[in-house]
C-alpha cells in the first residue's frame, strides 16, 4: 500500500514535465531538411484552469543538459517550426505553456532529428505534368525519325539566309556572323551554334569566307569546332580557316567597336546577328546598314528586338529564333521536338481556357488539381 501511494505521489510530481499525447515533434514533411515541426493540441493539454495564453519553445540536443530558447508562440497557434535544426542530430524540445497568472506547465517531446525528403508529395501533379511532357516530346521525335514530315510555316528571315549567302558569293565578299555577348550557358547562344552550323555548310559549298568575331573565349572554341564539322560534312574541310573565328574582348563596347571596324574594313555582304545582345545591338546593326549589307537578326532579348527591327532587313521574333536550327537543317529530332512543343502549347492553352471558365462558374475544384504546396 505504501509503495502504491509513493508511485502515485511521484507520478503527480512528474506530471508537468511528461510528454503528453497533445505535444509532439516531427521532422517537417516535404522539405529539404534542417527543419522540425513542434505540434501541440490545446484540446489535449490539461490546463488546470490556468487559462494558457502562450508557449515558449526551448530545445537541446540529446547530449546536452542546458536548454536554449528558440521562440515564443500564441497558445492557439498549435504549431511552431524550428528551421535552424541540423540534419541528423537528435533534438529534445521543452514547451512552457504560460497562463494569465504567470504560472506555467512544462511538457517535453521525444528526441527527433530532421532530414531531407526525396520527394515532395504535395507536387505529384508537377511530376505527372513532367511525365506527360516528356512522353509527348518523345512521341513526336519518334514519329519524325520514322519519316513523318512535319509542316513548319515559312519564316521570311530564315528563307532569306540562302539569298543572303548567295549575294555574298556573287559579290565575292565574306559573311559576318555574331553571337553577341552571351556565354555558352545561355540557351540563346546554344541556339546560335546550331544556326551557325547551317550557315557554315552554305559558306563551305559556295567557298566564301565566314568571319565570326567573339566576345567569349569558350564560345570561340565551340564555334571553331562547329564550323569545322560543317565544312567537313560538306566535303570541304580544306576551305576552313580557323583564323576567321577569333576572340576579340569581353568588353561590351570594346567588342562593338572592334566588330564595327571589321565591317568597315572587310565590308561583308551579309551580317547575321544571332544570340544575346544588349546595348551594342543598334551600334552593330547601324554600322552594317551603312555599308549596305543584308542583315538578319535573331535574339531572345525582347528589348533589343526593336533596334534590330529598325536597322536589319529580317528579324526572327520570339520562338522563330529557336526554331531556326530545325528549319534550316531539317533535322528530324529537332523538327519532332518542335512539333511536340507546339502540341503542349495547345494543351496549356486549352487548360487555361477551361480554368477561366471553371472560376467563372464557381468550380474551384478544377484549380486544385494544378495547385502546388
C-alpha positions, 0 to 999 in steps of 0.5 A: 500500500505504501509503495502504491501511494509513493508511485502515485505521489511521484507520478503527480510530481512528474506530471508537468514535465511528461510528454503528453499525447497533445505535444509532439515533434516531427521532422517537417514533411516535404522539405529539404531538411534542417527543419522540425515541426513542434505540434501541440493540441490545446484540446489535449493539454490539461490546463488546470484552469490556468487559462494558457495564453502562450508557449515558449519553445526551448530545445537541446540536443540529446547530449546536452543538459542546458536548454536554449530558447528558440521562440515564443508562440500564441497558445492557439497557434498549435504549431511552431517550426524550428528551421535552424535544426541540423540534419541528423542530430537528435533534438529534445524540445521543452514547451512552457505553456504560460497562463494569465497568472504567470504560472506555467506547465512544462511538457517535453517531446521525444528526441527527433532529428530532421532530414531531407525528403526525396520527394515532395508529395504535395507536387505529384501533379508537377511530376505527372505534368513532367511525365506527360511532357516528356512522353509527348516530346518523345512521341513526336521525335519518334514519329519524325525519325520514322519519316513523318514530315512535319509542316513548319510555316515559312519564316521570311528571315530564315528563307532569306539566309540562302539569298543572303549567302548567295549575294555574298558569293556573287559579290565575292565578299565574306559573311559576318556572323555574331553571337553577341555577348552571351556565354555558352550557358545561355540557351540563346547562344546554344541556339546560335551554334546550331544556326551557325552550323547551317550557315557554315555548310552554305559558306563551305559549298559556295567557298566564301569566307565566314568571319565570326568575331567573339566576345567569349573565349569558350564560345570561340572554341565551340564555334571553331569546332562547329564550323569545322564539322560543317565544312567537313560534312560538306566535303570541304574541310580544306576551305576552313580557316580557323583564323576567321573565328577569333576572340576579340574582348569581353568588353561590351563596347570594346567588342562593338567597336572592334566588330564595327571596324571589321565591317568597315574594313572587310565590308561583308555582304551579309551580317547575321546577328544571332544570340544575346545582345544588349546595348551594342545591338543598334551600334552593330546593326547601324554600322552594317546598314551603312555599308549596305549589307543584308542583315538578319537578326535573331535574339531572345532579348525582347528589348533589343528586338526593336533596334534590330527591327529598325536597322536589319532587313529580317528579324526572327521574333520570339520562338522563330529564333529557336526554331531556326536550327530545325528549319534550316537543317531539317533535322528530324529530332529537332523538327519532332521536338518542335512539333511536340512543343507546339502540341503542349502549347495547345494543351496549356492553352486549352487548360487555361481556357477551361480554368477561366471558365471553371472560376467563372462558374464557381468550380474551384475544384478544377484549380486544385488539381494544378495547385502546388504546396 
